[in-house]
Amino acid sequence: MAPLRVQVRVPATSANLGPGFDSLGLALDIWGTLTVEAAPASVRADGMARLALAAAERLFAQRGRPLPPLRVEYDGGVPMARGLGASAVARVGGLLAACALLGEAPDPHALLPLAAELEGHADNAAPALLGGFQIAVRRDDGSYLCAGFPPPSGLRAVLFVPQRELPTAEARRVLPRSVSRADAVYNIGRAALLAACLASGRLEHLDEATRDRLHQPYRERLFPALAPLVEASLEAGALGAYLSGAGPAVCALTSGREEAVAEALAKAARRLELEGETIITAPTSRGAHLVEV
């Protein structure tokens, strides 16, 4: 018998990691919890709940079933429109909940194509579903190939999360329609280096491996604080730093000196008169999962 109430936990994610535009993502130990339950009538939803319901409806439609009236509640520390994968949290949570409501065991790999379609890309969807560091590639036929591995032991992430929002659509509008061969080669090399660093534990090269020419220089027009925040984190001992997803959150990767990096980010933000908060967290190897059925 299919359950009447489902609870799902989904990790926040940090996408791109600098050079891996729309391809690389990392799951973070910051969680969102969605509770989905049958309701006597459709309940008005907004924000995260609306995204989750839309995802659930798509999966039900794939199975040839109408979506029953549901109530969705969201609880968690993943802020919207900050570059930490909040929309992926909602959509992936909605898909896992829909599987359970249909009486199916969720298969993260099988759900990835639909999650990526709903997101528009797979760099957040893949680590949200599977955890760890994920490389997501879209094949010529539109399907997705995903390969990943657990993050290195001891790797930490220090985030500065501005109070202001930066919607992904706005951050994409400033990107050029084409780039030079030199910039493409620059990013290809660093994206490959980044994957090698994380796979091998050679973290000393992360400073160079997290540099980018495809999106950060253009998004910096919308968020001029990016370069000063990155520079402050590196001077305080961060191994590498970058704009998380479409921003405006900045992620600094560390292996020690987390408190010093967090303080440097907070100090730089005060100097820039930028309101926000610092969060010290870590990558997680665990992806989305059911916690109550």
Sine and cosine of phi, psi and omega as CSV:
sin_phi,cos_phi,sin_psi,cos_psi,sin_omega,cos_omega
0.00,0.00,0.72,-0.70,0.01,-1.00
-0.94,0.35,0.59,-0.81,-0.02,-1.00
-0.95,0.30,0.30,-0.96,0.07,-1.00
-0.98,-0.20,-0.22,0.98,-0.03,-1.00
-0.59,-0.81,0.75,-0.67,-0.04,-1.00
-0.71,-0.70,0.66,-0.76,0.09,-1.00
-0.83,-0.56,0.74,-0.68,-0.10,-0.99
-0.78,-0.63,0.65,-0.76,0.12,-0.99
-0.92,-0.39,0.69,-0.72,-0.03,-1.00
-0.70,-0.71,0.71,-0.71,-0.01,-1.00
-0.99,0.17,0.49,-0.87,0.23,-0.97
-0.90,0.43,0.31,-0.95,0.00,-1.00
-0.66,-0.75,0.44,-0.90,0.10,-0.99
-0.86,-0.51,0.90,-0.43,-0.11,-0.99
-0.98,-0.19,0.30,-0.95,0.04,-1.00
0.97,0.22,-0.72,0.70,-0.04,-1.00
0.77,0.64,0.58,0.81,-0.05,-1.00
0.99,-0.11,-1.00,-0.08,-0.17,-0.99
-0.99,0.11,-0.22,0.98,-0.14,-0.99
-1.00,0.01,0.84,0.55,-0.11,-0.99
-0.83,0.56,0.84,-0.54,0.04,-1.00
0.88,0.48,0.24,0.97,-0.10,-0.99
-0.77,-0.64,-0.55,0.83,-0.09,-1.00
-0.93,-0.36,0.59,-0.81,0.03,-1.00
-0.44,-0.90,0.42,-0.91,-0.05,-1.00
-0.70,-0.71,0.79,-0.62,0.06,-1.00
-0.98,0.18,0.66,-0.75,-0.03,-1.00
-0.90,-0.43,0.47,-0.88,-0.03,-1.00
-0.99,0.16,0.79,0.61,0.13,-0.99
-0.78,-0.63,0.79,-0.61,-0.23,-0.97
-0.85,-0.53,0.55,-0.84,0.18,-0.98
-0.91,-0.41,0.64,-0.77,0.01,-1.00
-0.88,-0.47,0.80,-0.60,0.06,-1.00
-0.92,-0.40,0.78,-0.63,0.08,-1.00
-0.94,-0.33,0.86,-0.51,-0.06,-1.00
-0.86,-0.51,0.81,-0.59,-0.02,-1.00
-0.61,-0.79,0.45,-0.89,0.04,-1.00
-0.90,0.44,0.64,-0.77,-0.02,-1.00
-0.81,-0.59,0.45,-0.89,0.02,-1.00
-0.91,0.41,-0.40,0.92,0.05,-1.00
-0.47,-0.88,0.33,-0.94,0.00,-1.00
-0.85,0.53,0.71,-0.71,-0.02,-1.00
-0.96,-0.28,0.76,-0.65,-0.02,-1.00
-0.85,0.53,0.78,-0.63,-0.04,-1.00
-0.87,-0.49,0.46,-0.89,0.11,-0.99
-0.60,-0.80,0.26,-0.97,0.08,-1.00
0.84,0.54,-0.79,-0.61,-0.06,-1.00
-0.87,0.50,-0.63,0.78,-0.02,-1.00
-0.89,0.45,-0.64,0.77,0.00,-1.00
-0.91,0.42,-0.67,0.74,0.04,-1.00
-0.89,0.45,-0.66,0.75,0.00,-1.00
-0.90,0.43,-0.68,0.73,0.00,-1.00
-0.91,0.42,-0.64,0.77,0.02,-1.00
-0.89,0.45,-0.64,0.77,0.04,-1.00
-0.91,0.41,-0.69,0.72,0.02,-1.00
-0.88,0.47,-0.65,0.76,0.00,-1.00
-0.89,0.46,-0.62,0.79,0.02,-1.00
-0.90,0.43,-0.65,0.76,0.01,-1.00
-0.93,0.36,-0.66,0.75,0.06,-1.00
-0.86,0.51,-0.67,0.75,0.00,-1.00
-0.89,0.45,-0.63,0.78,0.06,-1.00
-0.86,0.51,-0.54,0.84,-0.01,-1.00
-1.00,0.01,0.04,1.00,0.00,-1.00
0.96,0.30,0.49,0.87,-0.04,-1.00
-0.84,-0.54,0.61,-0.79,0.11,-0.99
-0.97,0.23,0.54,-0.84,0.03,-1.00
-0.96,0.26,0.82,-0.58,0.03,-1.00
-0.96,0.28,0.27,-0.96,0.08,-1.00
-0.87,0.49,0.77,-0.64,-0.06,-1.00
-0.71,-0.71,0.40,-0.92,0.16,-0.99
-0.88,-0.47,0.74,-0.68,0.00,-1.00
-0.85,-0.53,0.76,-0.65,0.10,-1.00
-0.85,-0.53,0.68,-0.73,0.01,-1.00
-0.91,-0.42,0.68,-0.73,0.06,-1.00
-0.61,-0.79,0.77,-0.64,0.01,-1.00
0.28,-0.96,0.06,-1.00,-0.10,-1.00
-0.96,-0.29,0.44,0.90,0.00,-1.00
-0.98,-0.18,0.96,-0.27,-0.05,-1.00
-0.96,0.28,0.52,-0.86,0.01,-1.00
-0.98,0.22,0.54,-0.84,0.16,-0.99
0.82,0.57,0.66,0.75,0.04,-1.00
-0.85,-0.53,-0.05,1.00,-0.02,-1.00
1.00,-0.02,0.40,0.92,-0.01,-1.00
-0.86,-0.51,0.38,0.93,0.16,-0.99
0.96,0.28,0.49,0.87,-0.03,-1.00
-0.88,0.48,-0.65,0.76,0.00,-1.00
-0.90,0.43,-0.57,0.82,0.06,-1.00
-0.93,0.38,-0.60,0.80,0.07,-1.00
-0.85,0.53,-0.74,0.67,-0.03,-1.00
-0.91,0.40,-0.73,0.68,-0.07,-1.00
-0.94,0.35,-0.69,0.73,0.04,-1.00
-0.90,0.43,-0.66,0.75,0.06,-1.00
-0.87,0.49,-0.66,0.75,0.03,-1.00
-0.90,0.44,-0.62,0.78,0.00,-1.00
-0.93,0.37,-0.70,0.72,0.01,-1.00
-0.91,0.42,-0.65,0.76,0.03,-1.00
-0.89,0.45,-0.65,0.76,0.01,-1.00
-0.89,0.46,-0.65,0.76,0.05,-1.00
-0.84,0.55,-0.75,0.67,-0.02,-1.00
-0.90,0.45,-0.66,0.75,0.01,-1.00
-0.91,0.41,-0.44,0.90,0.07,-1.00
-1.00,0.10,-0.05,1.00,-0.03,-1.00
0.99,0.15,0.33,0.94,-0.02,-1.00
-0.97,-0.26,0.46,-0.89,0.15,-0.99
-1.00,0.10,0.84,-0.54,-0.05,-1.00
-0.88,0.47,0.72,-0.69,0.09,-1.00
-0.90,-0.43,0.97,-0.23,-0.09,-1.00
-0.83,0.56,-0.65,0.76,-0.01,-1.00
-0.91,0.42,-0.62,0.79,0.01,-1.00
-0.94,0.34,-0.48,0.88,-0.02,-1.00
-0.99,0.12,-0.27,0.96,-0.08,-1.00
-0.84,0.54,-0.72,0.69,-0.03,-1.00
-0.84,0.54,-0.69,0.73,-0.02,-1.00
-0.94,0.33,-0.65,0.76,0.04,-1.00
-0.88,0.47,-0.67,0.74,0.01,-1.00
-0.92,0.39,-0.62,0.78,0.03,-1.00
-0.89,0.46,-0.68,0.73,0.00,-1.00
-0.92,0.40,-0.60,0.80,0.00,-1.00
-0.98,0.21,-0.49,0.87,-0.10,-1.00
0.99,-0.10,-0.17,0.98,0.03,-1.00
-0.21,-0.98,0.20,-0.98,-0.15,-0.99
-0.94,-0.34,0.05,1.00,-0.12,-0.99
-0.92,0.38,-0.50,0.87,0.13,-0.99
-1.00,-0.02,-0.63,0.78,-0.08,-1.00
-0.88,0.47,-0.65,0.76,-0.07,-1.00
-0.90,0.44,-0.80,0.60,0.02,-1.00
-0.93,0.36,-0.48,0.88,0.07,-1.00
-0.89,0.46,-0.65,0.76,0.00,-1.00
-0.97,0.24,-0.68,0.74,-0.23,-0.97
-0.95,-0.32,-0.27,0.96,-0.06,-1.00
0.97,0.24,0.10,-1.00,0.08,-1.00
0.93,0.36,-0.35,-0.94,0.07,-1.00
-1.00,-0.09,0.78,-0.62,-0.08,-1.00
-0.79,-0.61,0.64,-0.76,0.12,-0.99
-0.93,-0.38,0.89,-0.45,-0.06,-1.00
-0.92,-0.40,0.79,-0.61,-0.04,-1.00
-0.83,-0.56,0.73,-0.68,0.06,-1.00
-1.00,-0.07,0.85,-0.53,0.00,-1.00
-0.96,0.29,0.20,-0.98,0.00,-1.00
-0.89,0.46,-0.46,0.89,-0.01,-1.00
-1.00,0.07,0.05,1.00,0.04,-1.00
1.00,-0.09,-0.19,0.98,0.03,-1.00
-0.98,0.18,0.17,-0.98,-0.07,-1.00
-0.88,-0.47,0.62,-0.79,0.13,-0.99
-0.90,-0.44,0.74,-0.67,-0.09,-1.00
-0.75,-0.66,0.75,-0.66,0.07,-1.00
-0.71,-0.70,0.65,-0.76,-0.04,-1.00
-0.42,-0.91,0.03,-1.00,0.01,-1.00
-0.35,-0.94,0.32,-0.95,0.02,-1.00
-0.91,0.41,0.56,-0.83,0.04,-1.00
-0.91,0.41,0.40,-0.92,0.03,-1.00
-0.88,0.48,0.59,-0.81,0.06,-1.00
-0.89,0.46,0.70,-0.71,0.03,-1.00
1.00,-0.03,-0.16,0.99,0.03,-1.00
-0.96,0.29,0.71,-0.71,0.02,-1.00
-0.80,-0.60,0.32,-0.95,0.04,-1.00
-0.80,-0.60,0.82,-0.58,0.07,-1.00
-0.94,-0.34,0.86,-0.50,-0.08,-1.00
-0.95,-0.30,0.64,-0.77,0.32,-0.95
-0.93,-0.37,0.88,-0.48,-0.07,-1.00
-0.94,-0.35,0.97,-0.25,0.01,-1.00
-0.89,0.46,0.44,-0.90,0.05,-1.00
-0.94,0.35,-0.54,0.84,-0.03,-1.00
-0.96,0.28,0.51,-0.86,0.06,-1.00
-1.00,-0.01,0.39,-0.92,0.15,-0.99
-0.65,-0.76,1.00,-0.05,-0.02,-1.00
-0.84,0.55,0.63,-0.78,-0.04,-1.00
-0.84,0.54,-0.65,0.76,-0.03,-1.00
-0.87,0.50,-0.64,0.77,0.01,-1.00
-0.93,0.38,-0.64,0.77,-0.01,-1.00
-0.94,0.34,-0.41,0.91,0.03,-1.00
-0.99,0.14,-0.46,0.89,-0.04,-1.00
-0.91,0.42,-0.43,0.90,-0.04,-1.00
-1.00,0.08,-0.08,1.00,-0.05,-1.00
-0.98,0.18,0.60,-0.80,0.01,-1.00
-0.95,0.30,0.41,-0.91,0.02,-1.00
-0.97,0.24,-0.37,0.93,0.04,-1.00
-0.57,-0.82,0.35,-0.94,0.00,-1.00
-0.75,-0.67,0.29,-0.96,0.00,-1.00
-0.97,0.25,0.36,-0.93,0.06,-1.00
-0.87,0.48,-0.63,0.78,-0.01,-1.00
-0.87,0.49,-0.68,0.73,0.02,-1.00
-0.93,0.36,-0.60,0.80,0.04,-1.00
-0.89,0.46,-0.72,0.70,0.01,-1.00
-0.90,0.43,-0.65,0.76,0.04,-1.00
-0.82,0.58,-0.75,0.67,-0.05,-1.00
-0.96,0.27,-0.60,0.80,0.02,-1.00
-0.85,0.53,-0.73,0.68,-0.01,-1.00
-0.88,0.47,-0.68,0.74,-0.05,-1.00
-0.97,0.25,-0.55,0.84,0.09,-1.00
-0.90,0.43,-0.66,0.75,0.05,-1.00
-0.91,0.41,-0.67,0.74,0.03,-1.00
-0.88,0.47,-0.64,0.77,0.00,-1.00
-0.88,0.47,-0.73,0.68,0.03,-1.00
-0.88,0.48,-0.66,0.75,0.01,-1.00
-0.90,0.43,-0.66,0.75,0.02,-1.00
-0.86,0.51,-0.74,0.68,-0.06,-1.00
-0.95,0.31,-0.54,0.84,0.01,-1.00
-0.96,0.29,-0.58,0.81,-0.09,-1.00
-0.99,-0.12,-0.24,0.97,-0.09,-1.00
0.99,0.16,0.19,0.98,0.03,-1.00
-0.99,0.13,0.95,0.31,-0.15,-0.99
-0.96,0.27,-0.21,0.98,-0.04,-1.00
-0.92,0.39,-0.25,0.97,-0.01,-1.00
-0.99,-0.15,0.13,0.99,-0.09,-1.00
-0.92,0.39,-0.45,0.89,0.03,-1.00
-0.85,0.53,-0.78,0.62,0.01,-1.00
-0.94,0.33,-0.59,0.81,-0.10,-0.99
-0.94,0.34,-0.33,0.94,-0.02,-1.00
-0.99,-0.15,0.18,0.98,0.02,-1.00
-0.99,0.11,0.44,-0.90,-0.16,-0.99
-0.52,-0.86,0.52,-0.85,0.13,-0.99
-0.82,-0.58,-0.06,1.00,-0.13,-0.99
-1.00,0.01,-0.52,0.85,-0.07,-1.00
-0.70,-0.72,-0.59,0.81,-0.09,-1.00
-0.90,0.44,-0.67,0.75,0.02,-1.00
-0.87,0.50,-0.50,0.87,-0.01,-1.00
-0.99,0.13,-0.63,0.78,0.01,-1.00
-0.95,0.30,-0.34,0.94,0.05,-1.00
-0.90,0.44,-0.38,0.93,0.07,-1.00
-0.90,0.43,-0.53,0.85,0.03,-1.00
-1.00,0.07,-0.39,0.92,-0.07,-1.00
-0.67,-0.74,0.97,0.23,-0.09,-1.00
-0.88,0.47,-0.28,0.96,-0.01,-1.00
-0.96,0.27,-0.14,0.99,-0.10,-1.00
-0.83,0.56,-0.83,0.55,-0.08,-1.00
-0.87,0.49,-0.72,0.69,0.03,-1.00
-0.88,0.47,-0.60,0.80,0.01,-1.00
-0.93,0.37,-0.69,0.73,0.03,-1.00
-0.88,0.48,-0.72,0.69,-0.02,-1.00
-0.88,0.48,-0.67,0.75,-0.01,-1.00
-0.89,0.45,-0.66,0.75,-0.01,-1.00
-0.92,0.39,-0.65,0.76,0.00,-1.00
-0.92,0.40,-0.65,0.76,0.02,-1.00
-0.90,0.43,-0.47,0.88,-0.01,-1.00
-1.00,0.07,-0.06,1.00,0.08,-1.00
0.89,-0.45,0.10,0.99,0.07,-1.00
-0.90,0.43,0.53,-0.85,0.01,-1.00
-0.98,0.20,-0.52,0.85,0.01,-1.00
-0.18,-0.98,0.38,-0.92,-0.03,-1.00
-0.48,-0.88,0.47,-0.88,-0.11,-0.99
-0.30,-0.95,0.21,-0.98,0.11,-0.99
-0.97,0.23,0.86,-0.51,-0.04,-1.00
-0.97,0.23,0.88,-0.48,-0.04,-1.00
0.85,0.53,-0.73,-0.68,0.05,-1.00
-1.00,0.07,0.00,1.00,0.02,-1.00
1.00,0.10,-0.04,-1.00,0.13,0.99
-1.00,-0.01,0.11,0.99,0.03,-1.00
-0.89,0.46,0.59,-0.81,0.08,-1.00
-0.92,-0.38,0.72,-0.70,0.00,-1.00
-0.91,-0.42,0.80,-0.60,0.08,-1.00
-0.93,-0.38,0.82,-0.57,0.02,-1.00
-1.00,0.00,0.71,-0.70,-0.09,-1.00
-0.66,-0.75,0.26,-0.97,0.19,-0.98
-0.56,-0.83,0.96,0.29,-0.20,-0.98
0.96,-0.28,0.35,-0.94,0.02,-1.00
0.91,0.42,0.43,0.90,0.00,-1.00
-0.87,0.50,-0.69,0.73,-0.03,-1.00
-0.90,0.43,-0.64,0.77,0.00,-1.00
-0.91,0.41,-0.64,0.77,0.01,-1.00
-0.92,0.39,-0.67,0.74,0.03,-1.00
-0.88,0.48,-0.68,0.73,0.00,-1.00
-0.91,0.40,-0.62,0.78,0.02,-1.00
-0.91,0.42,-0.63,0.78,0.04,-1.00
-0.91,0.41,-0.70,0.72,0.00,-1.00
-0.90,0.44,-0.65,0.76,0.00,-1.00
-0.91,0.41,-0.68,0.74,0.03,-1.00
-0.90,0.44,-0.63,0.78,0.01,-1.00
-0.90,0.44,-0.65,0.76,0.04,-1.00
-0.89,0.45,-0.66,0.75,0.01,-1.00
-0.89,0.46,-0.56,0.83,-0.01,-1.00
-1.00,0.05,0.00,1.00,-0.06,-1.00
0.84,0.55,0.70,0.71,-0.02,-1.00
-0.93,-0.36,0.89,-0.46,0.00,-1.00
-0.99,0.14,0.60,-0.80,0.01,-1.00
0.18,-0.98,-0.18,-0.98,-0.02,-1.00
-0.69,-0.73,0.46,-0.89,0.11,-0.99
-0.98,-0.20,0.60,-0.80,0.02,-1.00
-0.74,-0.67,0.80,-0.60,0.12,-0.99
-0.98,-0.20,0.85,-0.52,-0.03,-1.00
-0.60,-0.80,-0.27,-0.96,-0.02,-1.00
-0.54,-0.84,0.39,-0.92,0.16,-0.99
-0.89,0.45,0.42,-0.91,0.08,-1.00
-0.79,-0.61,0.62,-0.78,0.03,-1.00
-0.99,0.10,-0.15,0.99,-0.05,-1.00
-1.00,-0.10,0.71,-0.71,0.06,-1.00
-0.99,-0.16,-0.32,-0.95,-0.03,-1.00
-0.86,0.50,0.59,-0.81,0.00,-1.00
-0.38,-0.92,0.41,-0.91,0.08,-1.00
-0.98,0.20,0.69,-0.72,0.05,-1.00
-0.91,-0.42,-0.28,0.96,0.04,-1.00
-0.41,-0.91,0.75,-0.66,0.07,-1.00
-0.73,-0.69,0.00,0.00,0.00,0.00
